[in-house]
């Protein structure tokens, strides 16, 4: 059961490359798309977006195909 929680949590944490792959765009394009959301996202620690930040990004961009 703990391994399921870890897997689920890992899916919610992503970086620019993972989001770019998900939306099938380049990393520079994804960065441009995320730029207007930086105020809403709050502090980004390291290269990863936490689950809340990822939900905000996906909510703004819509569900990937």
C-alpha positions as CSV (number, residue, x, y, z in Angstrom):
1,X,0.0,0.0,0.0
2,X,2.9,2.4,0.8
3,X,4.4,1.7,-2.7
4,X,1.1,2.8,-4.3
5,X,1.2,6.1,-2.4
6,X,4.8,6.7,-3.5
7,X,4.0,6.0,-7.1
8,X,1.0,8.3,-7.0
9,X,3.0,11.0,-5.4
10,X,5.8,10.7,-7.9
11,X,3.3,11.3,-10.8
12,X,2.3,14.6,-9.2
13,X,5.9,15.9,-9.0
14,X,7.3,16.9,-12.4
15,X,9.8,19.1,-14.1
16,X,9.7,21.2,-17.3
17,X,10.9,18.3,-19.4
18,X,8.2,15.9,-18.1
19,X,5.5,18.5,-18.7
20,X,6.8,19.2,-22.2
21,X,6.7,15.5,-23.0
22,X,3.2,15.3,-21.7
23,X,2.0,18.1,-23.9
24,X,4.3,17.1,-26.8
25,X,6.1,20.5,-27.0
26,X,9.7,21.6,-26.6
27,X,11.1,22.6,-23.3
28,X,11.5,26.3,-24.3
29,X,7.8,26.3,-25.4
30,X,6.8,24.8,-22.0
31,X,8.9,27.4,-20.2
32,X,7.1,30.2,-22.1
33,X,3.7,28.7,-21.3
34,X,4.6,28.5,-17.6
35,X,6.1,32.0,-17.4
36,X,2.8,33.8,-16.9
37,X,1.9,31.4,-14.0
38,X,5.0,32.1,-11.9
39,X,3.1,34.4,-9.6
40,X,0.5,31.7,-8.9
41,X,3.0,28.9,-8.5
42,X,4.9,30.4,-5.6
43,X,8.4,29.4,-4.8
44,X,9.9,26.7,-7.0
45,X,12.6,24.8,-5.2
46,X,15.1,23.1,-7.4
47,X,13.9,21.9,-10.8
48,X,10.8,20.2,-9.7
49,X,7.2,21.4,-9.4
50,X,5.3,20.1,-6.4
51,X,1.9,18.5,-6.8
52,X,0.0,21.8,-6.2
53,X,2.1,23.6,-8.8
54,X,1.6,20.8,-11.3
55,X,-2.2,21.0,-10.8
56,X,-2.1,24.7,-11.4
57,X,-0.1,24.3,-14.6
58,X,-2.4,21.5,-15.9
59,X,-5.4,23.5,-14.9
60,X,-4.2,26.5,-16.8
61,X,-3.1,24.6,-19.9
62,X,-5.9,22.0,-19.9
63,X,-5.6,18.2,-20.0
64,X,-2.9,16.9,-22.3
65,X,-4.0,14.8,-25.2
